[in-house]
Amino acid sequence: MKALMNDIWIPTDRHRRTINVSQIDSLALSMQSPVGLINPVVVIREPDGNGHNLRLVAGERRVRAARKLGWAEIDITERGQLTSLQREEIELDENLQREDLEWKEECDAKARIWAVRAELYGETVDQVADHLNVGRGSLWEDARLAKSIEEHPELATAKNKTQAQNKLRLIKRREGLEELAKRRVILPSKDGDYSDKVHLGDCLVIMKEFNSESFHLVLTDPPYGINLGEGETKKSNPHPTIYDDAHY
């Protein structure tokens, strides 16, 4: 079944946020060969109000390649009415199974399809992992990373998933130590007993609260220019920067 290219519209709320132009060019060359288009694009009949009657569900790269080739029509598979979750499931499935995504988009897509299939079919993490043909642990790690990027946007600057996961572990460790310190924080002692206690705050302020001759030893270990964010790990990956480590 074919449809006019001018009748297909691409919604703006699709999961794929980046389109690699060189890959579109490569796909266009493939579609121009005698084999042509192997997989039809998936659409549903839904007008956009601007004269286009077919909403694209899956196959954005193929549509863009066809337009680049100047095709007047394209093979389609028209589905019946779909809920928003069903449309999302089809799009996510195609993104994950047909082309490698940027690692951030892949994590986000896996987290989302887990949520979608759980809502649609009541599937567990194991069932979703089987559907995607990935390990349960891999799916769980990617979904956790996707959620963590929302909480810690700096993770998105990592070059790959491995670096982002290492960076996340450092962040979680830092947060754990900070939480532990908060549970032990006390107000300055009024009786002058400062032993075996943690005081959190600006040392120049806190020290003024202490009585004279309260200490036998003061040991400090500030990160003077240690450049944790520079250099490489054992696997030749740059260390992730988790705090300001400039020279002072």
C-alpha positions as a LaTeX table, in Angstrom:
\begin{tabular}{lrrr}
\hline
Residue & $x$ (\AA) & $y$ (\AA) & $z$ (\AA) \\
\hline
Met1 & 0.00 & 0.00 & 0.00 \\
Lys2 & 1.34 & 3.41 & $-0.92$ \\
Ala3 & 0.61 & 6.93 & 0.24 \\
Leu4 & 1.49 & 10.36 & $-1.08$ \\
Met5 & 4.50 & 11.86 & 0.68 \\
Asn6 & 2.62 & 15.15 & 1.02 \\
Asp7 & $-0.09$ & 13.38 & 3.00 \\
Ile8 & 2.31 & 12.27 & 5.80 \\
Trp9 & 3.11 & 14.52 & 8.73 \\
Ile10 & 5.72 & 13.99 & 11.44 \\
Pro11 & 4.66 & 14.88 & 15.00 \\
Thr12 & 7.04 & 17.06 & 16.98 \\
Asp13 & 6.80 & 15.07 & 20.22 \\
Arg14 & 8.73 & 12.07 & 18.96 \\
His15 & 11.45 & 10.49 & 21.14 \\
Arg16 & 14.20 & 10.77 & 18.54 \\
Arg17 & 15.67 & 14.23 & 19.14 \\
Thr18 & 18.63 & 14.10 & 16.76 \\
Ile19 & 18.77 & 13.04 & 13.14 \\
Asn20 & 22.21 & 12.26 & 11.69 \\
Val21 & 22.28 & 13.87 & 8.24 \\
Ser22 & 25.01 & 11.55 & 6.95 \\
Gln23 & 22.93 & 8.52 & 7.93 \\
Ile24 & 19.94 & 9.95 & 6.07 \\
Asp25 & 22.16 & 10.34 & 2.99 \\
Ser26 & 23.36 & 6.74 & 3.35 \\
Leu27 & 19.80 & 5.47 & 3.77 \\
Ala28 & 18.69 & 7.45 & 0.72 \\
Leu29 & 21.38 & 5.73 & $-1.37$ \\
Ser30 & 20.20 & 2.35 & $-0.11$ \\
Met31 & 16.57 & 3.16 & $-0.89$ \\
Gln32 & 17.63 & 4.25 & $-4.39$ \\
Ser33 & 19.05 & 0.80 & $-5.13$ \\
Pro34 & 17.04 & $-1.93$ & $-6.94$ \\
Val35 & 16.09 & $-3.37$ & $-3.55$ \\
Gly36 & 14.39 & $-0.10$ & $-2.66$ \\
Leu37 & 12.48 & 0.37 & 0.58 \\
Ile38 & 12.42 & $-2.92$ & 2.51 \\
Asn39 & 10.21 & $-1.91$ & 5.45 \\
Pro40 & 7.15 & 0.31 & 4.94 \\
Val41 & 6.66 & 3.22 & 7.30 \\
Val42 & 3.88 & 2.93 & 9.87 \\
Val43 & 1.10 & 5.52 & 9.93 \\
Ile44 & $-2.35$ & 6.07 & 11.33 \\
Arg45 & $-5.14$ & 8.10 & 9.79 \\
Glu46 & $-5.13$ & 11.31 & 11.82 \\
Pro47 & $-5.31$ & 14.77 & 10.19 \\
Asp48 & $-3.02$ & 17.50 & 11.53 \\
Gly49 & $-5.31$ & 20.36 & 10.53 \\
Asn50 & $-2.96$ & 21.52 & 7.77 \\
Gly51 & $-4.09$ & 19.22 & 4.99 \\
His52 & $-1.98$ & 16.17 & 5.99 \\
Asn53 & $-4.04$ & 13.12 & 6.88 \\
Leu54 & $-1.50$ & 10.46 & 7.90 \\
Arg55 & 0.36 & 10.76 & 11.18 \\
Leu56 & 3.75 & 9.04 & 11.15 \\
Val57 & 4.16 & 6.44 & 13.91 \\
Ala58 & 7.43 & 4.76 & 12.87 \\
Gly59 & 9.92 & 5.36 & 10.05 \\
Glu60 & 10.96 & 9.01 & 10.35 \\
Arg61 & 14.40 & 8.39 & 8.82 \\
Arg62 & 12.83 & 6.60 & 5.85 \\
Val63 & 10.38 & 9.44 & 5.28 \\
Arg64 & 13.17 & 12.02 & 5.42 \\
Ala65 & 15.30 & 9.96 & 3.04 \\
Ala66 & 12.38 & 9.58 & 0.63 \\
Arg67 & 11.79 & 13.33 & 0.66 \\
Lys68 & 15.48 & 13.86 & $-0.01$ \\
Leu69 & 15.15 & 11.59 & $-3.05$ \\
Gly70 & 12.11 & 13.52 & $-4.22$ \\
Trp71 & 9.74 & 10.56 & $-4.01$ \\
Ala72 & 6.10 & 11.41 & $-4.59$ \\
Glu73 & 4.84 & 8.38 & $-2.66$ \\
Ile74 & 6.07 & 5.75 & $-0.22$ \\
Asp75 & 5.05 & 2.29 & 0.97 \\
Ile76 & 3.07 & 2.41 & 4.21 \\
Thr77 & 1.48 & 0.13 & 6.76 \\
Glu78 & $-1.65$ & 1.81 & 8.04 \\
Arg79 & $-2.68$ & 0.85 & 11.54 \\
Gly80 & $-6.07$ & 1.34 & 13.11 \\
Gln81 & $-6.65$ & 3.77 & 15.90 \\
Leu82 & $-3.90$ & 3.59 & 18.52 \\
Thr83 & $-3.70$ & 5.05 & 21.98 \\
Ser84 & $-0.84$ & 7.41 & 22.73 \\
Leu85 & 0.90 & 4.62 & 24.67 \\
Gln86 & 0.57 & 2.20 & 21.75 \\
Arg87 & 2.02 & 4.78 & 19.35 \\
Glu88 & 4.86 & 5.41 & 21.76 \\
Glu89 & 5.57 & 1.69 & 22.10 \\
Ile90 & 5.88 & 1.22 & 18.33 \\
Glu91 & 8.20 & 4.20 & 17.99 \\
Leu92 & 10.40 & 3.12 & 20.90 \\
Asp93 & 10.62 & $-0.45$ & 19.61 \\
Glu94 & 11.78 & 0.73 & 16.21 \\
Asn95 & 14.32 & 3.17 & 17.64 \\
Leu96 & 15.86 & 0.53 & 19.89 \\
Gln97 & 15.88 & $-2.36$ & 17.44 \\
Arg98 & 16.73 & $-0.78$ & 14.09 \\
Glu99 & 19.51 & 1.77 & 14.72 \\
Asp100 & 22.02 & 2.61 & 17.40 \\
Leu101 & 21.02 & 5.73 & 19.27 \\
Glu102 & 23.09 & 8.23 & 21.15 \\
Trp103 & 23.73 & 6.61 & 24.53 \\
Lys104 & 21.55 & 9.17 & 26.35 \\
Glu105 & 18.62 & 8.57 & 23.96 \\
Glu106 & 19.07 & 4.81 & 24.29 \\
Cys107 & 18.88 & 4.97 & 28.09 \\
Asp108 & 15.85 & 7.23 & 27.94 \\
Ala109 & 14.11 & 4.98 & 25.40 \\
Lys110 & 14.74 & 1.84 & 27.47 \\
Ala111 & 13.46 & 3.49 & 30.63 \\
Arg112 & 10.37 & 4.72 & 28.82 \\
Ile113 & 9.51 & 1.44 & 27.05 \\
Trp114 & 9.82 & $-0.33$ & 30.41 \\
Ala115 & 7.23 & 2.08 & 31.82 \\
Val116 & 5.00 & 1.84 & 28.73 \\
Arg117 & 4.94 & $-1.97$ & 28.57 \\
Ala118 & 4.39 & $-2.19$ & 32.32 \\
Glu119 & 1.32 & 0.03 & 31.94 \\
Leu120 & 0.01 & $-1.62$ & 28.77 \\
Tyr121 & 0.64 & $-5.27$ & 29.59 \\
Gly122 & 1.71 & $-5.39$ & 33.24 \\
Glu123 & 5.15 & $-6.66$ & 32.23 \\
Thr124 & 7.97 & $-7.04$ & 34.73 \\
Val125 & 11.54 & $-5.90$ & 34.18 \\
Asp126 & 12.48 & $-9.45$ & 33.16 \\
Gln127 & 9.73 & $-9.58$ & 30.53 \\
Val128 & 10.68 & $-6.17$ & 29.11 \\
Ala129 & 14.34 & $-7.23$ & 29.02 \\
Asp130 & 13.36 & $-10.37$ & 27.10 \\
His131 & 11.33 & $-8.26$ & 24.67 \\
Leu132 & 14.35 & $-6.03$ & 24.02 \\
Asn133 & 16.73 & $-8.99$ & 23.98 \\
Val134 & 18.94 & $-7.42$ & 26.65 \\
Gly135 & 19.97 & $-8.53$ & 30.10 \\
Arg136 & 17.85 & $-7.63$ & 33.11 \\
Gly137 & 20.79 & $-5.88$ & 34.74 \\
Ser138 & 21.58 & $-3.93$ & 31.61 \\
Leu139 & 17.98 & $-2.67$ & 31.35 \\
Trp140 & 17.91 & $-1.74$ & 35.03 \\
Glu141 & 21.25 & 0.12 & 34.81 \\
Asp142 & 20.20 & 2.07 & 31.71 \\
Ala143 & 16.84 & 3.02 & 33.24 \\
Arg144 & 18.55 & 4.15 & 36.45 \\
Leu145 & 21.01 & 6.24 & 34.43 \\
Ala146 & 18.18 & 7.89 & 32.50 \\
Lys147 & 16.48 & 8.91 & 35.76 \\
Ser148 & 19.79 & 10.05 & 37.26 \\
Ile149 & 20.42 & 12.39 & 34.31 \\
Glu150 & 17.22 & 14.23 & 35.24 \\
Glu151 & 18.52 & 14.68 & 38.79 \\
His152 & 22.14 & 15.35 & 37.79 \\
Pro153 & 22.25 & 17.00 & 34.32 \\
Glu154 & 26.06 & 17.02 & 34.42 \\
Leu155 & 25.97 & 13.29 & 33.69 \\
Ala156 & 24.82 & 14.07 & 30.16 \\
Thr157 & 28.24 & 15.54 & 29.37 \\
Ala158 & 29.85 & 12.08 & 29.61 \\
Lys159 & 31.15 & 10.66 & 26.33 \\
Asn160 & 29.57 & 7.24 & 26.82 \\
Lys161 & 27.51 & 5.13 & 29.21 \\
Thr162 & 30.53 & 3.68 & 31.00 \\
Gln163 & 31.89 & 7.12 & 31.82 \\
Ala164 & 28.44 & 8.32 & 32.90 \\
Gln165 & 27.97 & 5.29 & 35.19 \\
Asn166 & 31.41 & 5.86 & 36.77 \\
Lys167 & 30.53 & 9.50 & 37.29 \\
Leu168 & 27.19 & 8.51 & 38.84 \\
Arg169 & 28.93 & 6.17 & 41.28 \\
Leu170 & 31.17 & 9.02 & 42.43 \\
Ile171 & 28.17 & 11.31 & 42.84 \\
Lys172 & 26.27 & 8.69 & 44.87 \\
Arg173 & 29.32 & 8.08 & 47.04 \\
Arg174 & 29.70 & 11.80 & 47.67 \\
Glu175 & 26.00 & 12.13 & 48.50 \\
Gly176 & 26.26 & 9.19 & 50.89 \\
Leu177 & 29.19 & 10.75 & 52.72 \\
Glu178 & 27.42 & 14.10 & 52.90 \\
Glu179 & 24.29 & 12.45 & 54.30 \\
Leu180 & 26.36 & 10.58 & 56.87 \\
Ala181 & 28.03 & 13.81 & 57.89 \\
Lys182 & 24.68 & 15.59 & 58.22 \\
Arg183 & 23.42 & 12.93 & 60.63 \\
Arg184 & 26.41 & 13.53 & 62.86 \\
Val185 & 26.43 & 17.32 & 62.71 \\
Ile186 & 25.92 & 19.08 & 66.02 \\
Leu187 & 25.83 & 22.64 & 67.20 \\
Pro188 & 28.98 & 23.99 & 68.88 \\
Ser189 & 29.31 & 22.46 & 72.32 \\
Lys190 & 28.53 & 24.82 & 75.14 \\
Asp191 & 30.52 & 22.78 & 77.64 \\
Gly192 & 33.69 & 22.91 & 75.55 \\
Asp193 & 33.72 & 19.20 & 74.70 \\
Tyr194 & 34.51 & 18.90 & 71.00 \\
Ser195 & 35.83 & 15.34 & 70.91 \\
Asp196 & 34.38 & 12.68 & 68.61 \\
Lys197 & 31.95 & 15.11 & 66.98 \\
Val198 & 31.48 & 16.41 & 63.44 \\
His199 & 30.91 & 20.12 & 62.82 \\
Leu200 & 29.77 & 20.94 & 59.28 \\
Gly201 & 30.21 & 24.45 & 57.96 \\
Asp202 & 32.68 & 27.20 & 57.15 \\
Cys203 & 35.76 & 26.54 & 59.29 \\
Leu204 & 36.46 & 30.27 & 59.62 \\
Val205 & 33.04 & 30.68 & 61.24 \\
Ile206 & 32.94 & 27.48 & 63.29 \\
Met207 & 36.42 & 27.94 & 64.76 \\
Lys208 & 35.29 & 31.19 & 66.36 \\
Glu209 & 32.77 & 29.20 & 68.43 \\
Phe210 & 35.45 & 27.02 & 70.01 \\
Asn211 & 37.09 & 27.85 & 73.32 \\
Ser212 & 40.77 & 28.72 & 73.34 \\
Glu213 & 43.19 & 25.83 & 73.81 \\
Ser214 & 40.53 & 23.26 & 72.85 \\
Phe215 & 42.69 & 21.20 & 70.49 \\
His216 & 45.91 & 19.22 & 70.63 \\
Leu217 & 46.15 & 18.89 & 66.82 \\
Val218 & 44.56 & 20.36 & 63.68 \\
Leu219 & 45.03 & 18.22 & 60.54 \\
Thr220 & 43.79 & 19.51 & 57.18 \\
Asp221 & 43.71 & 17.92 & 53.76 \\
Pro222 & 42.22 & 20.38 & 51.24 \\
Pro223 & 42.26 & 19.39 & 47.54 \\
Tyr224 & 44.95 & 21.87 & 46.51 \\
Gly225 & 45.29 & 21.47 & 42.74 \\
Ile226 & 45.08 & 17.69 & 42.67 \\
Asn227 & 43.25 & 17.89 & 39.33 \\
Leu228 & 40.96 & 14.93 & 39.83 \\
Gly229 & 39.17 & 15.86 & 36.63 \\
Glu230 & 42.31 & 15.39 & 34.56 \\
Gly231 & 44.32 & 12.33 & 33.62 \\
Glu232 & 42.96 & 8.90 & 32.74 \\
Thr233 & 41.57 & 5.82 & 34.39 \\
Lys234 & 43.04 & 2.35 & 33.93 \\
Lys235 & 40.85 & 1.98 & 30.84 \\
Ser236 & 42.20 & 5.22 & 29.35 \\
Asn237 & 38.96 & 7.10 & 30.00 \\
Pro238 & 39.15 & 10.64 & 31.43 \\
His239 & 38.27 & 10.93 & 35.10 \\
Pro240 & 34.77 & 12.44 & 35.50 \\
Thr241 & 34.80 & 15.86 & 37.15 \\
Ile242 & 32.42 & 15.97 & 40.11 \\
Tyr243 & 33.46 & 19.21 & 41.77 \\
Asp244 & 35.51 & 22.32 & 41.14 \\
Asp245 & 39.20 & 21.51 & 41.44 \\
Ala246 & 40.86 & 24.65 & 40.24 \\
His247 & 44.24 & 25.94 & 41.46 \\
Tyr248 & 44.12 & 28.49 & 44.28 \\
\hline
\end{tabular}
